[in-house]
Amino acid sequence: MAASNRTATRPIWARPEPASRHPRFSRDQIAAAALSIADADGFAAVTMRRIAAALGAGTMSLYRYIETKEDLLALLDDAILGEAVVPGELPADWREAIALIALRSRQAYLKHPWAIQTLQGRVAPASAGPNGARHAEQCLAALAESPLSLRARLDLLAIVDDYVYGHVLRAAELTASPAAGGDASAALELAQSRITAGDLPRLAALAADPAVPALTDPAELEARFERGLRLLIDGVAAGLLPGE
């Protein structure tokens, strides 16, 4: 997809959708089709031809909606952020509210494990899109009744985001599938062979201990995330709250 001179520096959100009174597709529909392809076959499989086929459209007709590769990335990023928005009311306690948003964000990105590595640094600021703006607004609303200063609130949100993204990247590595460009089982077999070779006694003992949960166990990954999240929020807040 080659960017035209007219749109090369303008993000998709700065342009109106096609002016037809009855556009055949919405940006949401295009994003949903692209997400489905990426989830099934990896982001490399997302092409205009594949998206058009999923929508039952001609490939060239989609260029009325998506003019550049950056347009598609922006749509995907915003669609995932829409899934990260917590529906309904947030908990009254600000610690619980920000924890719930983090858990929801984790779920959204784990559903699309290719997304963080693919999208980070390649799209406009997340809040540029409608769902990104809703997510940012909800994060600020979660901390609106906290005793934190504005600077401290922004620091906490950034630190929690870093934690969520780091966890999702790590989880994606541990549970990578061939479609995502990795083979977790082969990597684990290689690691096991090195452990059993005899020159890594501490790792061997750890691997043989039945009390140690499997690294790739989804339930253990989630439990570890929640434990770390609570410790992180409490610890950061203790350092940021006035007088603490």
C-alpha positions as a LaTeX table, in Angstrom:
\begin{tabular}{lrrr}
\hline
Residue & $x$ (\AA) & $y$ (\AA) & $z$ (\AA) \\
\hline
Met1 & 0.00 & 0.00 & 0.00 \\
Ala2 & 1.63 & 3.22 & $-1.10$ \\
Ala3 & 0.71 & 6.44 & 0.64 \\
Ser4 & $-0.55$ & 9.25 & $-1.56$ \\
Asn5 & 0.94 & 12.74 & $-1.21$ \\
Arg6 & $-2.36$ & 13.99 & 0.14 \\
Thr7 & $-2.57$ & 11.52 & 3.02 \\
Ala8 & 1.03 & 10.56 & 3.72 \\
Thr9 & 1.22 & 12.69 & 6.87 \\
Arg10 & $-2.43$ & 12.58 & 7.92 \\
Pro11 & $-3.57$ & 9.72 & 10.21 \\
Ile12 & $-6.77$ & 7.94 & 9.24 \\
Trp13 & $-8.61$ & 9.50 & 12.18 \\
Ala14 & $-8.00$ & 12.96 & 10.72 \\
Arg15 & $-9.92$ & 12.00 & 7.58 \\
Pro16 & $-13.64$ & 11.36 & 7.26 \\
Glu17 & $-14.92$ & 7.97 & 6.22 \\
Pro18 & $-16.00$ & 7.65 & 2.56 \\
Ala19 & $-18.60$ & 10.29 & 1.74 \\
Ser20 & $-21.14$ & 7.92 & 0.21 \\
Arg21 & $-24.53$ & 8.14 & 1.88 \\
His22 & $-24.46$ & 4.38 & 2.31 \\
Pro23 & $-20.84$ & 3.15 & 2.51 \\
Arg24 & $-20.68$ & $-0.59$ & 2.02 \\
Phe25 & $-18.27$ & $-1.17$ & 4.88 \\
Ser26 & $-17.34$ & 0.57 & 8.10 \\
Arg27 & $-13.87$ & 0.91 & 9.51 \\
Asp28 & $-14.95$ & $-1.36$ & 12.35 \\
Gln29 & $-15.88$ & $-4.12$ & 9.89 \\
Ile30 & $-12.56$ & $-3.85$ & 8.11 \\
Ala31 & $-10.67$ & $-3.94$ & 11.40 \\
Ala32 & $-12.62$ & $-6.98$ & 12.58 \\
Ala33 & $-11.83$ & $-8.85$ & 9.37 \\
Ala34 & $-8.13$ & $-7.98$ & 9.63 \\
Leu35 & $-8.02$ & $-9.04$ & 13.30 \\
Ser36 & $-9.57$ & $-12.39$ & 12.46 \\
Ile37 & $-6.94$ & $-13.06$ & 9.79 \\
Ala38 & $-4.05$ & $-12.02$ & 12.04 \\
Asp39 & $-5.30$ & $-14.15$ & 14.92 \\
Ala40 & $-5.65$ & $-17.21$ & 12.69 \\
Asp41 & $-2.55$ & $-16.94$ & 10.52 \\
Gly42 & $-0.29$ & $-14.21$ & 11.92 \\
Phe43 & $-0.03$ & $-10.57$ & 10.98 \\
Ala44 & 2.04 & $-11.32$ & 7.88 \\
Ala45 & $-1.06$ & $-12.95$ & 6.38 \\
Val46 & $-3.06$ & $-9.71$ & 6.62 \\
Thr47 & $-3.24$ & $-8.34$ & 3.09 \\
Met48 & $-5.79$ & $-6.24$ & 1.28 \\
Arg49 & $-6.66$ & $-9.29$ & $-0.82$ \\
Arg50 & $-7.37$ & $-11.41$ & 2.28 \\
Ile51 & $-9.39$ & $-8.65$ & 3.93 \\
Ala52 & $-11.41$ & $-8.09$ & 0.76 \\
Ala53 & $-12.12$ & $-11.80$ & 0.43 \\
Ala54 & $-13.31$ & $-11.98$ & 4.04 \\
Leu55 & $-15.68$ & $-9.08$ & 3.42 \\
Gly56 & $-16.84$ & $-10.31$ & 0.02 \\
Ala57 & $-15.47$ & $-7.22$ & $-1.69$ \\
Gly58 & $-13.11$ & $-6.36$ & $-4.50$ \\
Thr59 & $-9.57$ & $-5.63$ & $-3.37$ \\
Met60 & $-9.41$ & $-2.22$ & $-5.04$ \\
Ser61 & $-12.68$ & $-1.12$ & $-3.44$ \\
Leu62 & $-11.03$ & $-1.21$ & 0.01 \\
Tyr63 & $-8.65$ & 1.57 & $-0.97$ \\
Arg64 & $-11.56$ & 3.95 & $-0.53$ \\
Tyr65 & $-11.33$ & 3.15 & 3.18 \\
Ile66 & $-7.62$ & 2.31 & 3.68 \\
Glu67 & $-5.04$ & 4.26 & 1.74 \\
Thr68 & $-1.85$ & 3.24 & 3.53 \\
Lys69 & $-0.37$ & 0.46 & 5.63 \\
Glu70 & $-0.42$ & 2.92 & 8.53 \\
Asp71 & $-4.20$ & 3.23 & 8.13 \\
Leu72 & $-4.61$ & $-0.51$ & 8.63 \\
Leu73 & $-2.29$ & $-0.56$ & 11.64 \\
Ala74 & $-4.22$ & 2.33 & 13.19 \\
Leu75 & $-7.53$ & 0.51 & 12.71 \\
Leu76 & $-6.15$ & $-2.67$ & 14.30 \\
Asp77 & $-4.64$ & $-0.78$ & 17.24 \\
Asp78 & $-7.87$ & 1.07 & 17.92 \\
Ala79 & $-9.98$ & $-2.09$ & 17.62 \\
Ile80 & $-7.90$ & $-3.84$ & 20.28 \\
Leu81 & $-8.06$ & $-0.81$ & 22.55 \\
Gly82 & $-11.83$ & $-0.98$ & 22.18 \\
Glu83 & $-11.69$ & $-4.48$ & 23.66 \\
Ala84 & $-9.57$ & $-3.10$ & 26.53 \\
Val85 & $-12.30$ & $-0.67$ & 27.60 \\
Val86 & $-14.12$ & $-1.97$ & 30.68 \\
Pro87 & $-17.88$ & $-2.08$ & 30.07 \\
Gly88 & $-20.17$ & $-0.51$ & 32.64 \\
Glu89 & $-19.16$ & 1.28 & 35.82 \\
Leu90 & $-15.70$ & 1.09 & 37.33 \\
Pro91 & $-15.22$ & 0.11 & 41.00 \\
Ala92 & $-15.37$ & 3.06 & 43.37 \\
Asp93 & $-11.96$ & 2.21 & 44.87 \\
Trp94 & $-9.29$ & 3.67 & 42.59 \\
Arg95 & $-6.87$ & 0.81 & 43.18 \\
Glu96 & $-9.52$ & $-1.73$ & 42.18 \\
Ala97 & $-10.53$ & 0.39 & 39.19 \\
Ile98 & $-7.05$ & 0.63 & 37.71 \\
Ala99 & $-6.45$ & $-3.07$ & 38.41 \\
Leu100 & $-9.63$ & $-3.97$ & 36.53 \\
Ile101 & $-8.54$ & $-1.90$ & 33.53 \\
Ala102 & $-5.14$ & $-3.60$ & 33.56 \\
Leu103 & $-6.75$ & $-7.04$ & 33.69 \\
Arg104 & $-9.06$ & $-6.12$ & 30.83 \\
Ser105 & $-6.11$ & $-4.81$ & 28.79 \\
Arg106 & $-4.19$ & $-8.02$ & 29.44 \\
Gln107 & $-7.11$ & $-10.08$ & 28.18 \\
Ala108 & $-7.41$ & $-7.97$ & 25.04 \\
Tyr109 & $-3.75$ & $-8.28$ & 24.11 \\
Leu110 & $-3.53$ & $-11.99$ & 24.98 \\
Lys111 & $-6.40$ & $-12.53$ & 22.58 \\
His112 & $-4.20$ & $-10.99$ & 19.89 \\
Pro113 & $-0.65$ & $-12.07$ & 20.93 \\
Trp114 & 0.95 & $-10.69$ & 17.76 \\
Ala115 & $-0.32$ & $-7.17$ & 18.40 \\
Ile116 & 2.11 & $-5.51$ & 20.80 \\
Gln117 & 5.27 & $-6.34$ & 18.85 \\
Thr118 & 3.55 & $-5.51$ & 15.56 \\
Leu119 & 1.86 & $-2.25$ & 16.50 \\
Gln120 & 4.07 & $-0.53$ & 19.08 \\
Gly121 & 6.03 & 2.31 & 17.53 \\
Arg122 & 4.25 & 1.98 & 14.20 \\
Val123 & 1.01 & 3.84 & 14.87 \\
Ala124 & $-0.01$ & 7.33 & 15.94 \\
Pro125 & $-0.62$ & 7.92 & 19.67 \\
Ala126 & $-3.29$ & 5.46 & 20.82 \\
Ser127 & $-5.64$ & 8.21 & 21.92 \\
Ala128 & $-5.86$ & 9.44 & 18.31 \\
Gly129 & $-8.52$ & 6.81 & 17.58 \\
Pro130 & $-12.02$ & 6.78 & 19.08 \\
Asn131 & $-11.47$ & 3.64 & 21.16 \\
Gly132 & $-8.03$ & 4.80 & 22.23 \\
Ala133 & $-9.57$ & 8.04 & 23.46 \\
Arg134 & $-12.23$ & 6.09 & 25.38 \\
His135 & $-9.54$ & 3.91 & 26.97 \\
Ala136 & $-7.46$ & 6.94 & 27.99 \\
Glu137 & $-10.53$ & 8.68 & 29.40 \\
Gln138 & $-11.44$ & 5.58 & 31.41 \\
Cys139 & $-7.92$ & 5.33 & 32.84 \\
Leu140 & $-8.06$ & 8.94 & 34.00 \\
Ala141 & $-11.56$ & 8.40 & 35.40 \\
Ala142 & $-10.30$ & 5.41 & 37.41 \\
Leu143 & $-7.89$ & 7.68 & 39.29 \\
Ala144 & $-10.12$ & 10.76 & 39.48 \\
Glu145 & $-10.93$ & 10.23 & 43.17 \\
Ser146 & $-7.44$ & 9.16 & 44.21 \\
Pro147 & $-5.26$ & 11.40 & 46.40 \\
Leu148 & $-2.50$ & 11.28 & 43.77 \\
Ser149 & $-1.33$ & 14.43 & 42.02 \\
Leu150 & $-1.86$ & 14.64 & 38.27 \\
Arg151 & 1.81 & 13.85 & 37.66 \\
Ala152 & 1.62 & 10.86 & 40.00 \\
Arg153 & $-1.50$ & 9.58 & 38.23 \\
Leu154 & 0.23 & 9.74 & 34.86 \\
Asp155 & 3.28 & 8.01 & 36.32 \\
Leu156 & 1.14 & 5.21 & 37.74 \\
Leu157 & $-0.73$ & 4.71 & 34.47 \\
Ala158 & 2.53 & 4.55 & 32.53 \\
Ile159 & 4.07 & 2.06 & 34.96 \\
Val160 & 0.98 & $-0.19$ & 34.89 \\
Asp161 & 0.96 & $-0.05$ & 31.09 \\
Asp162 & 4.62 & $-1.09$ & 31.04 \\
Tyr163 & 3.80 & $-4.01$ & 33.32 \\
Val164 & 0.87 & $-5.14$ & 31.17 \\
Tyr165 & 2.84 & $-4.93$ & 27.94 \\
Gly166 & 5.84 & $-6.71$ & 29.42 \\
His167 & 3.68 & $-9.52$ & 30.77 \\
Val168 & 1.89 & $-10.00$ & 27.45 \\
Leu169 & 5.18 & $-10.09$ & 25.54 \\
Arg170 & 6.52 & $-12.71$ & 27.93 \\
Ala171 & 3.32 & $-14.76$ & 27.78 \\
Ala172 & 3.41 & $-14.64$ & 23.98 \\
Glu173 & 6.97 & $-15.99$ & 24.00 \\
Leu174 & 6.03 & $-18.86$ & 26.29 \\
Thr175 & 2.92 & $-19.83$ & 24.36 \\
Ala176 & 4.02 & $-18.95$ & 20.81 \\
Ser177 & 2.44 & $-20.93$ & 17.98 \\
Pro178 & 3.89 & $-21.66$ & 14.52 \\
Ala179 & 1.35 & $-19.22$ & 13.04 \\
Ala180 & 2.84 & $-16.47$ & 15.17 \\
Gly181 & 6.33 & $-17.23$ & 13.94 \\
Gly182 & 7.54 & $-19.37$ & 16.85 \\
Asp183 & 7.56 & $-22.95$ & 18.08 \\
Ala184 & 7.28 & $-23.03$ & 21.85 \\
Ser185 & 7.43 & $-26.83$ & 22.09 \\
Ala186 & 10.74 & $-27.01$ & 20.18 \\
Ala187 & 12.24 & $-24.27$ & 22.36 \\
Leu188 & 11.15 & $-26.05$ & 25.53 \\
Glu189 & 12.59 & $-29.35$ & 24.29 \\
Leu190 & 15.92 & $-27.65$ & 23.62 \\
Ala191 & 15.92 & $-26.11$ & 27.10 \\
Gln192 & 15.10 & $-29.48$ & 28.63 \\
Ser193 & 17.97 & $-31.17$ & 26.82 \\
Arg194 & 20.41 & $-28.62$ & 28.20 \\
Ile195 & 19.06 & $-29.07$ & 31.72 \\
Thr196 & 19.36 & $-32.86$ & 31.60 \\
Ala197 & 22.92 & $-32.65$ & 30.27 \\
Gly198 & 24.03 & $-32.33$ & 33.88 \\
Asp199 & 25.83 & $-29.00$ & 34.01 \\
Leu200 & 22.85 & $-26.95$ & 35.21 \\
Pro201 & 22.06 & $-28.55$ & 38.59 \\
Arg202 & 19.85 & $-25.80$ & 39.98 \\
Leu203 & 17.68 & $-25.67$ & 36.88 \\
Ala204 & 17.51 & $-29.48$ & 36.89 \\
Ala205 & 16.30 & $-29.51$ & 40.48 \\
Leu206 & 13.77 & $-26.82$ & 39.69 \\
Ala207 & 12.45 & $-28.74$ & 36.68 \\
Ala208 & 12.10 & $-31.92$ & 38.75 \\
Asp209 & 10.19 & $-30.24$ & 41.58 \\
Pro210 & 6.47 & $-31.13$ & 41.27 \\
Ala211 & 5.53 & $-28.03$ & 43.25 \\
Val212 & 6.82 & $-25.76$ & 40.48 \\
Pro213 & 3.97 & $-24.86$ & 38.08 \\
Ala214 & 4.43 & $-25.13$ & 34.34 \\
Leu215 & 5.67 & $-21.88$ & 32.85 \\
Thr216 & 3.10 & $-22.06$ & 30.08 \\
Asp217 & 0.10 & $-22.87$ & 32.31 \\
Pro218 & $-2.49$ & $-20.15$ & 31.49 \\
Ala219 & $-3.95$ & $-20.26$ & 35.00 \\
Glu220 & $-0.51$ & $-19.77$ & 36.56 \\
Leu221 & 0.31 & $-16.95$ & 34.16 \\
Glu222 & $-2.90$ & $-15.17$ & 35.11 \\
Ala223 & $-2.40$ & $-15.72$ & 38.84 \\
Arg224 & 1.17 & $-14.42$ & 38.63 \\
Phe225 & 0.00 & $-11.38$ & 36.70 \\
Glu226 & $-2.63$ & $-10.56$ & 39.32 \\
Arg227 & $-0.20$ & $-10.99$ & 42.21 \\
Gly228 & 2.35 & $-8.75$ & 40.56 \\
Leu229 & $-0.26$ & $-6.18$ & 39.57 \\
Arg230 & $-1.55$ & $-5.76$ & 43.12 \\
Leu231 & 1.99 & $-5.47$ & 44.50 \\
Leu232 & 2.88 & $-2.99$ & 41.78 \\
Ile233 & $-0.12$ & $-0.72$ & 42.32 \\
Asp234 & 0.27 & $-0.74$ & 46.10 \\
Gly235 & 4.01 & $-0.23$ & 45.94 \\
Val236 & 3.95 & 2.54 & 43.37 \\
Ala237 & 1.06 & 4.28 & 45.10 \\
Ala238 & 2.94 & 4.15 & 48.42 \\
Gly239 & 5.83 & 5.93 & 46.80 \\
Leu240 & 3.66 & 8.51 & 45.05 \\
Leu241 & 1.07 & 9.35 & 47.69 \\
Pro242 & 1.78 & 12.52 & 49.66 \\
Gly243 & 3.16 & 11.77 & 53.10 \\
Glu244 & 3.75 & 8.08 & 52.47 \\
\hline
\end{tabular}
